Amino acid sequence: MNISSSFRFCRFTFRKCLSRRLQWDTCDRYYCSKSSSTDQTRVVQLKNKLACGPSFQDFIKSSDKTYDACNDEHEEYHIPECTTARSLKVYFETYGCQMNISDTEIAWSILQKAGYSRTHELPEADVVLLVTCSIREKAEQTIWNRLKHLTALKKRCQKHKPLLKIGVLGCMAERLKTKLLEQEKLVDVLAGPDAYRDLPRLLSLGYRGQRASNVLLSLEETYADVMPVHQTPEGHSAFVSIMRGCDNMCSYCIVPFTRGRERSRPLSSILEEVRMLSDQGVKEVTLLGQNVNSYRDLSEQHFICSEGSTQLSRGFKTVYRTKQGGLLFSDLLDKVSQIDPDMRIRFTSPHPKDFPDEVLQLIQERRNICKQIHLPAQSGSSRVLHAMRRGYTREAYLDLVENIREIIPGVNLSSDFITGFCGETEEDHQETLSLVREVGYNVGFLFAYSMRKKTHAYHRLQDDVPAPVKQRRLEELISVFREEAAKVNMALIGSTQLVLVEGESKRSSEELCGRNDGNVKVVFPKTDLPIQPEKPQMVPITSGDYVLVKITSANSQCLRGHALIHSSLNDRKTSEHLLSKQTM
């Protein structure tokens, strides 16, 4: 039976059942009331209406309608008459990585264009949107608890805030659609990482009493034409998304399933955003991507036909075939660093496989590209790395570290580690501890393994390391990591560090804090400083300033010192030279 005949059969059956129901209803009314002629008239009227109902062609027409978020002529937001989009306030809560901060800025840009306003006070909100993370079980549990709290709040506020809607955006929306919408019924709106353009329509459906969702992943969506509304701390730094998704398929990682395949934003769009941020006075930009250094712009035909191909770090391999053509990460880094010589450039999160010498030499040559590289190891055991499908051995990783330090002397390294992965033995754990001691990182992100559905590990491996063992190994790893980080930081005592000021220290209003080139926090007393060593004019330090700080003490978390002079990326060498002459 084809679709057309199925539709006609269903419509015929529905009419027949309704007709019988009307006959019985009319019969009952005949015996219970003397106004049978009125009832018969109503039956006739209803039958006439049914006969004039929509045809199969009407059904096809309605199903062909699509929502075009980029075309204002077709946008229709059905919001209740008692309010309008312009009177609705949206409140965001962002969880997880920097990519989710960027997603919040994109989602807000789209909603702002649709007429919403933003509030940073929860009691004022008409729409509460949680931008979520699914990378670890603990992160998801935090959001579940928050959703239950918000749902209880919504029920209590039903009388004076009847329009309050709750939505979940990002990775958790894609992963747990059924549970969030149908089982727990905690949210009104769900939008996956590639569906933020659809938010105005989804919210309008929510205001019509429907639970609405769009969690479809895209092979093309990069939000290249959406200029994010940056919520930068005091305006001194910003995140710029350059690519989305991941093709690496590490066995523990859910990102390819919640954010889809790799696709890169056009270089021209990225450069436009960075120029805009530079014009606004932003002093530091961090380029973002799930695998940021695998960037490959294929947006134009002559890019596709170029000879650029995947250049892996020596000794590394991938689960996918070598990719051809496109502008590569080195091309992007080159162009971005030329926009503003006084703007710091960082990038995260990279994969160790995508550090060919060309990228490393560019980092060394450019003064405004930070000499700090995030180099996720995940484990120090070759056996565990193989089970993780990381594409390298312990030896290949250490060779890469040696090559990086040879090309970029004084480079700072940070890393990610997972303890208690499937099948990890005590010997494997000790190898991880020894790797941390051998490399000497200054920043680390360390976690106990939690199994994620859909991943290769979920289907093929066994989560056989007991939770107490995972926790004990994690605590040992943290202890060793702090010991080594303290050594790295203490080696900077007596040096002069160029610090980008972020604002007041959390612990004291009399102190300021910022970060050096190596992305380590630096704390120093609040004071006025000279603009130049030879001029007596003193000016206060404000957020977004570059200052030279003499380091006097250090621990595993931060550096401490006292500020010497206002400076910049371009003037640092001159300022240091003049200061040394003054001291002499």
C-alpha positions as CSV (number, residue, x, y, z in Angstrom):
1,M,0.0,0.0,0.0
2,N,1.5,3.3,-1.1
3,I,1.5,6.6,1.0
4,S,-1.5,8.1,-1.0
5,S,-3.7,5.0,-0.6
6,S,-2.7,4.7,3.1
7,F,-3.7,8.3,3.7
8,R,-7.1,7.8,1.9
9,F,-7.8,4.5,3.9
10,C,-7.0,6.2,7.2
11,R,-9.2,9.2,6.3
12,F,-12.0,6.9,5.2
13,T,-11.8,4.8,8.5
14,F,-11.7,8.0,10.6
15,R,-14.8,9.3,8.8
16,K,-16.6,6.0,9.2
17,C,-15.8,5.8,13.0
18,L,-16.8,9.4,13.5
19,S,-20.1,8.9,11.6
20,R,-21.0,5.9,13.8
21,R,-20.1,7.8,16.9
22,L,-22.3,10.7,15.8
23,Q,-25.2,8.3,15.1
24,W,-25.0,6.7,18.5
25,D,-24.6,10.2,20.1
26,T,-27.7,11.4,18.1
27,C,-29.6,8.3,19.2
28,D,-28.8,8.9,22.9
29,R,-29.9,12.5,22.5
30,Y,-33.2,11.5,20.9
31,Y,-34.2,9.5,23.9
32,C,-32.9,12.1,26.4
33,S,-34.2,15.2,24.7
34,K,-37.0,16.4,22.6
35,S,-34.7,18.6,20.5
36,S,-33.8,15.7,18.2
37,S,-34.1,17.8,15.0
38,T,-31.4,20.2,16.3
39,D,-29.1,17.2,16.9
40,Q,-29.7,15.8,13.5
41,T,-28.9,19.2,12.0
42,R,-25.6,19.3,13.9
43,V,-24.7,15.8,12.6
44,V,-25.3,17.0,9.0
45,Q,-23.2,20.1,9.6
46,L,-20.3,18.0,11.0
47,K,-20.5,15.5,8.1
48,N,-20.3,18.4,5.7
49,K,-17.3,19.8,7.4
50,L,-15.6,16.5,7.4
51,A,-16.3,16.0,3.7
52,C,-14.7,19.4,3.0
53,G,-11.6,18.6,5.1
54,P,-8.0,18.5,3.8
55,S,-7.1,16.2,0.9
56,F,-3.9,14.2,0.5
57,Q,-2.5,17.0,-1.7
58,D,-3.0,19.4,1.2
59,F,-1.1,17.0,3.4
60,I,1.8,16.9,0.9
61,K,1.9,20.7,0.7
62,S,2.1,21.2,4.4
63,S,4.9,18.7,4.8
64,D,7.0,20.4,2.2
65,K,7.2,23.7,4.2
66,T,10.6,24.3,5.5
67,Y,12.0,26.8,8.0
68,D,14.6,29.1,6.6
69,A,16.4,30.8,9.6
70,C,18.4,32.9,7.2
71,N,15.5,34.4,5.3
72,D,13.5,37.0,7.3
73,E,10.7,36.9,4.7
74,H,9.7,33.4,5.8
75,E,10.2,33.8,9.6
76,E,7.0,33.5,11.6
77,Y,7.1,33.4,15.4
78,H,3.8,32.4,16.9
79,I,4.1,33.9,20.3
80,P,1.1,34.4,22.6
81,E,-0.8,37.6,22.2
82,C,0.0,38.6,25.8
83,T,3.6,39.0,24.9
84,T,6.1,39.4,22.0
85,A,9.6,38.3,21.4
86,R,10.8,41.8,22.2
87,S,9.4,41.6,25.7
88,L,10.9,38.1,26.4
89,K,14.2,37.9,28.4
90,V,16.5,34.9,27.9
91,Y,18.9,33.7,30.6
92,F,21.9,31.4,29.7
93,E,23.8,29.0,31.9
94,T,26.9,27.5,30.2
95,Y,28.6,24.3,31.3
96,G,31.6,22.5,30.0
97,C,34.4,23.5,27.6
98,Q,35.2,26.8,25.8
99,M,33.3,25.5,22.8
100,N,30.1,25.8,24.8
101,I,31.0,29.4,25.6
102,S,31.3,30.1,21.9
103,D,28.0,28.2,21.3
104,T,26.3,30.5,23.9
105,E,27.5,33.5,22.0
106,I,26.2,32.1,18.7
107,A,22.8,31.2,20.2
108,W,22.4,34.6,21.8
109,S,23.3,36.3,18.5
110,I,20.5,34.4,16.8
111,L,17.9,35.1,19.5
112,Q,18.9,38.8,19.7
113,K,18.2,39.1,16.0
114,A,14.8,37.5,16.6
115,G,14.0,40.2,19.1
116,Y,14.8,38.7,22.5
117,S,16.6,40.5,25.2
118,R,19.1,39.0,27.6
119,T,19.2,39.0,31.4
120,H,21.8,37.9,33.8
121,E,19.3,37.5,36.6
122,L,17.4,34.2,36.8
123,P,14.2,35.7,38.4
124,E,13.8,38.1,35.5
125,A,14.0,35.3,32.8
126,D,11.1,34.2,30.6
127,V,13.4,31.7,28.9
128,V,16.1,29.7,30.7
129,L,18.6,28.0,28.3
130,L,21.3,25.6,29.6
131,V,24.2,25.0,27.2
132,T,25.3,21.6,28.2
133,C,28.2,19.1,28.1
134,S,28.1,15.3,27.8
135,I,31.8,14.5,27.9
136,R,31.7,13.0,31.4
137,E,29.0,11.6,33.6
138,K,29.7,14.1,36.4
139,A,29.0,17.0,34.0
140,E,25.7,15.4,33.0
141,Q,24.6,14.8,36.6
142,T,25.3,18.4,37.4
143,I,22.9,19.5,34.7
144,W,20.2,16.9,35.7
145,N,20.2,18.3,39.2
146,R,20.0,21.9,37.8
147,L,17.1,20.9,35.6
148,K,15.1,19.4,38.5
149,H,15.7,22.6,40.5
150,L,14.6,24.8,37.6
151,T,11.5,22.6,37.0
152,A,10.5,23.0,40.7
153,L,11.1,26.7,40.4
154,K,8.9,26.9,37.3
155,K,6.0,25.2,39.1
156,R,6.3,27.5,42.1
157,C,6.3,30.6,39.8
158,Q,3.4,29.3,37.6
159,K,1.0,32.1,38.8
160,H,3.2,35.2,38.2
161,K,5.4,33.6,35.4
162,P,3.1,31.4,33.4
163,L,5.2,31.8,30.2
164,L,8.5,30.6,31.7
165,K,10.2,28.1,29.4
166,I,13.2,25.8,30.0
167,G,15.5,24.7,27.2
168,V,18.6,22.5,26.8
169,L,21.2,23.2,24.1
170,G,24.3,21.5,23.0
171,C,25.7,18.0,23.5
172,M,23.3,16.7,26.1
173,A,20.3,17.8,24.0
174,E,21.5,15.6,21.2
175,R,22.4,12.6,23.4
176,L,19.4,12.5,25.7
177,K,16.5,13.8,23.6
178,T,14.0,11.1,24.5
179,K,14.7,11.1,28.2
180,L,14.6,14.9,28.5
181,L,11.4,15.4,26.5
182,E,9.3,12.3,27.0
183,Q,10.4,10.5,30.1
184,E,11.5,13.2,32.6
185,K,9.6,16.0,30.9
186,L,11.9,18.6,32.4
187,V,12.3,20.8,29.3
188,D,10.2,22.6,26.7
189,V,12.8,23.1,24.0
190,L,15.8,21.0,22.9
191,A,18.4,22.2,20.3
192,G,21.5,20.3,19.4
193,P,24.9,21.9,18.5
194,D,23.9,22.3,14.8
195,A,20.3,23.5,15.4
196,Y,20.8,27.0,17.0
197,R,19.4,28.7,13.9
198,D,16.1,27.0,14.7
199,L,15.9,28.3,18.2
200,P,13.3,31.1,17.5
201,R,11.0,28.6,15.8
202,L,11.4,26.0,18.6
203,L,10.7,28.6,21.3
204,S,7.6,29.8,19.4
205,L,6.3,26.2,19.4
206,G,7.1,26.1,23.1
207,Y,4.9,29.1,23.6
208,R,2.1,27.3,21.8
209,G,2.2,24.6,24.4
210,Q,4.3,22.1,22.5
211,R,7.5,20.4,23.4
212,A,9.9,21.2,20.6
213,S,13.2,19.7,19.5
214,N,15.8,19.8,16.8
215,V,18.9,17.7,17.4
216,L,19.9,16.9,13.8
217,L,23.6,16.9,13.1
218,S,25.0,18.6,10.0
219,L,27.8,17.9,7.7
220,E,28.0,21.6,6.7
221,E,26.9,23.9,9.6
222,T,29.7,26.1,10.9
223,Y,27.6,29.3,11.7
224,A,30.0,31.1,9.4
225,D,27.5,33.9,8.7
226,V,26.5,34.3,12.4
227,M,28.6,36.9,14.1
228,P,28.7,35.9,17.8
229,V,27.8,38.4,20.5
230,H,30.9,38.1,22.6
231,Q,30.6,38.2,26.3
232,T,34.3,38.7,27.1
233,P,35.5,39.4,30.6
234,E,36.0,43.1,30.7
235,G,36.4,43.0,26.9
236,H,40.1,41.8,26.9
237,S,39.8,38.3,25.5
238,A,37.5,36.3,23.2
239,F,36.9,32.8,21.8
240,V,36.6,32.4,18.0
241,S,35.2,29.1,16.7
242,I,37.1,27.9,13.6
243,M,35.8,24.4,13.1
244,R,33.3,21.9,14.6
245,G,33.0,18.2,15.1
246,C,35.8,15.5,15.2
247,D,36.8,12.6,13.0
248,N,39.3,11.0,15.3
249,M,36.9,8.5,16.9
250,C,38.9,7.9,20.1
251,S,37.3,5.0,21.8
252,Y,36.4,6.9,25.0
253,C,35.1,10.0,23.3
254,I,31.4,10.9,22.6
255,V,32.2,14.2,20.7
256,P,31.9,12.7,17.2
257,F,28.4,11.4,18.2
258,T,27.2,14.6,19.8
259,R,28.8,17.2,17.5
260,G,29.2,15.3,14.3
261,R,31.9,15.1,11.7
262,E,34.7,17.7,11.2
263,R,33.9,20.8,9.1
264,S,35.8,24.0,9.0
265,R,34.6,27.6,8.9
266,P,35.7,29.6,5.9
267,L,38.9,31.5,6.6
268,S,37.4,34.8,5.3
269,S,34.7,34.6,8.0
270,I,37.2,33.9,10.8
271,L,39.4,36.8,9.7
272,E,36.4,39.1,9.6
273,E,35.5,38.2,13.2
274,V,39.1,38.6,14.5
275,R,39.4,42.0,12.8
276,M,36.1,43.1,14.4
277,L,37.4,42.0,17.8
278,S,40.7,43.8,17.2
279,D,38.7,47.0,16.4
280,Q,36.9,46.6,19.7
281,G,40.2,46.5,21.6
282,V,40.3,42.8,22.4
283,K,43.9,41.8,23.3
284,E,43.7,38.0,23.2
285,V,41.9,35.6,20.9
286,T,41.6,31.8,21.4
287,L,40.8,29.8,18.3
288,L,38.5,27.0,19.1
289,G,37.7,23.6,17.7
290,Q,37.2,20.0,18.9
291,N,40.3,19.2,16.9
292,V,41.4,22.8,16.2
293,N,44.7,22.1,14.4
294,S,43.0,19.7,11.9
295,Y,41.4,22.9,10.4
296,R,40.9,22.6,6.6
297,D,39.0,25.2,4.6
298,L,37.3,23.7,1.6
299,S,34.8,26.5,1.1
300,E,36.2,27.6,-2.4
301,Q,37.0,25.5,-5.5
302,H,40.6,26.6,-5.7
303,F,41.1,25.7,-2.1
304,I,39.8,22.2,-2.8
305,C,42.2,21.8,-5.8
306,S,45.2,23.0,-3.8
307,E,48.0,20.5,-3.1
308,G,47.7,20.7,0.7
309,S,47.3,17.3,2.3
310,T,47.3,16.0,5.9
311,Q,50.7,16.4,7.4
312,L,50.9,14.3,10.6
313,S,53.4,14.5,13.4
314,R,56.1,11.9,12.9
315,G,55.0,8.5,14.3
316,F,51.3,9.3,14.4
317,K,48.4,7.8,12.4
318,T,44.7,8.2,12.0
319,V,41.6,6.0,11.6
320,Y,40.7,7.9,8.4
321,R,42.3,8.3,5.1
322,T,44.7,11.1,4.3
323,K,42.7,14.3,3.5
324,Q,43.6,16.3,0.4
325,G,43.3,20.0,-0.5
326,G,42.1,23.0,1.4
327,L,43.7,25.8,3.4
328,L,45.4,24.2,6.5
329,F,45.8,25.3,10.1
330,S,49.2,26.8,9.3
331,D,47.6,29.0,6.7
332,L,44.9,30.2,9.1
333,L,47.4,30.8,12.0
334,D,49.6,32.8,9.6
335,K,46.7,35.1,8.5
336,V,45.2,35.6,11.9
337,S,48.5,36.5,13.5
338,Q,49.0,39.3,11.0
339,I,45.8,41.1,11.8
340,D,47.0,42.8,15.0
341,P,50.6,42.3,16.1
342,D,49.6,43.4,19.7
343,M,46.8,40.7,20.0
344,R,47.8,37.4,21.5
345,I,46.7,34.3,19.6
346,R,46.0,31.0,21.4
347,F,44.3,27.8,20.2
348,T,42.6,24.8,21.8
349,S,42.0,21.9,21.8
350,P,44.5,20.4,19.4
351,H,45.4,16.7,18.8
352,P,49.1,15.8,19.0
353,K,48.9,14.2,15.5
354,D,48.5,17.6,13.8
355,F,51.7,19.4,14.7
356,P,53.9,19.3,11.6
357,D,57.1,21.3,11.8
358,E,55.5,24.0,9.6
359,V,53.0,24.9,12.4
360,L,55.7,24.8,15.1
361,Q,58.0,27.1,13.2
362,L,55.2,29.6,12.7
363,I,54.5,29.6,16.4
364,Q,58.2,30.3,17.1
365,E,58.5,33.0,14.5
366,R,55.4,35.1,15.4
367,R,55.7,37.2,18.5
368,N,51.9,37.3,19.1
369,I,51.3,33.5,18.9
370,C,51.7,32.3,22.5
371,K,54.6,29.9,23.1
372,Q,52.2,27.5,24.9
373,I,50.9,24.3,23.4
374,H,48.1,22.0,24.8
375,L,49.3,18.5,24.1
376,P,46.7,16.0,25.3
377,A,48.4,12.7,26.2
378,Q,45.5,10.9,27.9
379,S,47.8,8.1,29.1
380,G,51.5,7.3,29.4
381,S,51.0,3.6,28.4
382,S,51.3,2.5,24.8
383,R,48.9,-0.4,25.5
384,V,46.2,1.9,26.9
385,L,46.8,4.4,24.1
386,H,46.2,1.7,21.6
387,A,42.9,0.7,23.4
388,M,42.0,4.4,23.3
389,R,42.6,4.5,19.5
390,R,44.8,7.6,19.9
391,G,47.0,6.8,16.9
392,Y,50.4,7.0,18.7
393,T,52.7,5.3,21.2
394,R,54.3,6.7,24.3
395,E,57.6,6.9,22.4
396,A,56.1,8.8,19.5
397,Y,54.5,11.3,21.9
398,L,57.9,11.9,23.7
399,D,59.6,12.4,20.3
400,L,57.0,15.0,19.5
401,V,57.6,16.8,22.9
402,E,61.4,16.8,22.1
403,N,60.8,18.2,18.6
404,I,58.5,20.9,20.0
405,R,61.1,22.0,22.6
406,E,63.8,22.0,20.0
407,I,61.9,24.3,17.6
408,I,60.3,26.5,20.3
409,P,62.7,26.9,23.2
410,G,61.0,27.7,26.5
411,V,57.6,26.5,25.3
412,N,55.0,25.7,28.0
413,L,53.1,22.5,27.7
414,S,49.7,21.5,29.1
415,S,47.9,18.2,28.8
416,D,44.8,16.0,29.4
417,F,44.9,12.7,31.2
418,I,42.3,10.0,31.9
419,T,42.8,7.5,34.7
420,G,41.1,4.1,35.0
421,F,40.4,3.5,31.3
422,C,39.1,0.1,30.3
423,G,41.8,-2.6,31.1
424,E,44.2,-0.1,32.7
425,T,46.6,-2.0,35.0
426,E,48.7,-0.7,37.9
427,E,51.7,-0.8,35.6
428,D,49.9,1.3,33.0
429,H,49.1,3.8,35.7
430,Q,52.7,4.0,36.8
431,E,53.7,4.7,33.2
432,T,51.3,7.6,33.1
433,L,52.9,9.0,36.3
434,S,56.4,8.6,34.8
435,L,55.3,10.4,31.6
436,V,54.1,13.4,33.7
437,R,57.4,13.5,35.5
438,E,59.4,13.2,32.3
439,V,57.6,15.9,30.3
440,G,56.9,18.5,33.1
441,Y,53.6,20.3,32.3
442,N,52.5,23.5,33.9
443,V,48.7,23.0,33.4
444,G,46.7,19.8,33.4
445,F,43.1,18.6,33.1
446,L,42.8,15.3,34.8
447,F,39.8,13.0,35.1
448,A,38.7,9.5,36.1
449,Y,37.2,7.6,33.2
450,S,33.4,7.4,32.8
451,M,31.8,5.2,30.1
452,R,29.8,7.0,27.5
453,K,27.1,5.4,25.4
454,K,27.6,5.2,21.6
455,T,31.4,5.2,21.9
456,H,33.6,2.4,20.7
457,A,34.5,1.6,24.3
458,Y,30.9,1.2,25.2
459,H,30.3,-1.4,22.5
460,R,33.7,-3.2,22.5
461,L,35.4,-2.8,25.8
462,Q,34.6,-3.4,29.5
463,D,34.7,-0.7,32.1
464,D,36.5,-3.0,34.5
465,V,38.5,-0.6,36.8
466,P,36.6,-0.3,40.1
467,A,35.5,3.3,41.0
468,P,37.7,3.4,44.2
469,V,40.7,2.4,42.2
470,K,40.0,5.1,39.6
471,Q,39.7,7.7,42.3
472,R,42.9,6.6,44.0
473,R,44.8,6.7,40.7
474,L,43.4,10.1,40.0
475,E,44.5,11.5,43.3
476,E,48.0,10.1,42.8
477,L,48.1,11.7,39.3
478,I,47.0,15.0,40.6
479,S,49.7,14.9,43.3
480,V,52.4,14.1,40.8
481,F,51.1,16.7,38.4
482,R,51.2,19.4,41.0
483,E,54.7,18.5,42.0
484,E,56.0,18.8,38.5
485,A,53.9,22.0,37.8
486,A,55.4,23.6,40.9
487,K,58.9,22.8,39.6
488,V,58.1,24.4,36.2
489,N,56.7,27.5,37.7
490,M,59.4,27.9,40.4
491,A,62.0,28.0,37.6
492,L,60.4,31.3,36.6
493,I,61.2,33.0,39.9
494,G,63.4,36.1,39.1
495,S,62.2,36.3,35.5
496,T,60.1,39.1,34.0
497,Q,56.8,38.0,32.6
498,L,54.5,39.9,30.2
499,V,51.0,39.6,31.7
500,L,47.7,40.4,30.2
501,V,45.6,41.8,33.1
502,E,42.2,40.1,33.6
503,G,41.0,42.1,36.6
504,E,41.0,41.9,40.4
505,S,42.2,38.7,42.1
506,K,39.3,36.6,43.5
507,R,41.0,36.6,47.0
508,S,41.8,40.3,47.4
509,S,40.5,43.5,45.9
510,E,44.0,44.9,46.6
511,E,45.6,42.6,44.0
512,L,45.3,42.1,40.3
513,C,45.6,38.9,38.3
514,G,46.3,38.0,34.7
515,R,48.0,35.4,32.6
516,N,51.5,35.2,31.1
517,D,52.4,33.8,27.6
518,G,52.4,30.3,29.1
519,N,48.8,30.7,30.3
520,V,49.8,30.6,33.9
521,K,47.9,32.9,36.4
522,V,50.0,35.7,37.7
523,V,49.0,37.7,40.8
524,F,50.5,41.0,41.9
525,P,49.6,44.1,44.0
526,K,47.4,46.8,42.6
527,T,49.4,49.9,41.9
528,D,50.1,52.8,39.4
529,L,52.8,52.2,36.9
530,P,54.9,54.3,34.5
531,I,54.0,54.1,30.8
532,Q,57.8,54.3,29.9
533,P,60.8,53.8,32.1
534,E,62.3,57.2,31.4
535,K,59.0,59.1,32.0
536,P,57.6,59.9,35.4
537,Q,54.0,59.8,34.4
538,M,52.1,57.1,36.4
539,V,48.8,55.6,35.4
540,P,46.6,52.9,37.0
541,I,46.5,49.3,35.7
542,T,43.2,48.4,34.1
543,S,41.8,45.1,32.7
544,G,43.2,44.5,29.2
545,D,46.5,46.2,29.9
546,Y,49.8,44.4,29.3
547,V,52.3,44.9,32.2
548,L,55.7,43.5,32.9
549,V,55.8,41.6,36.2
550,K,58.9,40.5,38.1
551,I,58.2,37.0,39.5
552,T,59.1,36.6,43.2
553,S,57.4,33.3,44.2
554,A,55.5,30.4,42.7
555,N,53.5,27.3,43.4
556,S,51.7,24.7,41.2
557,Q,48.7,27.0,40.6
558,C,50.1,30.4,40.0
559,L,53.0,32.9,40.0
560,R,53.3,35.9,42.2
561,G,55.3,39.1,41.8
562,H,55.2,42.9,41.5
563,A,54.4,44.9,38.4
564,L,57.2,47.1,36.9
565,I,55.8,49.0,33.9
566,H,53.1,49.2,31.3
567,S,54.1,47.4,28.1
568,S,52.9,45.6,25.0
569,L,53.8,42.6,22.8
570,N,55.7,45.0,20.4
571,D,57.4,47.0,23.2
572,R,58.3,44.2,25.6
573,K,62.0,43.9,24.5
574,T,62.5,47.7,24.6
575,S,60.9,48.0,28.0
576,E,62.9,45.2,29.5
577,H,66.1,46.7,28.0
578,L,65.4,50.1,29.5
579,L,64.5,48.6,32.8
580,S,67.8,46.6,32.9
581,K,69.7,49.8,32.1
582,Q,67.9,51.6,35.0
583,T,68.8,48.8,37.4
584,M,72.4,48.9,36.4
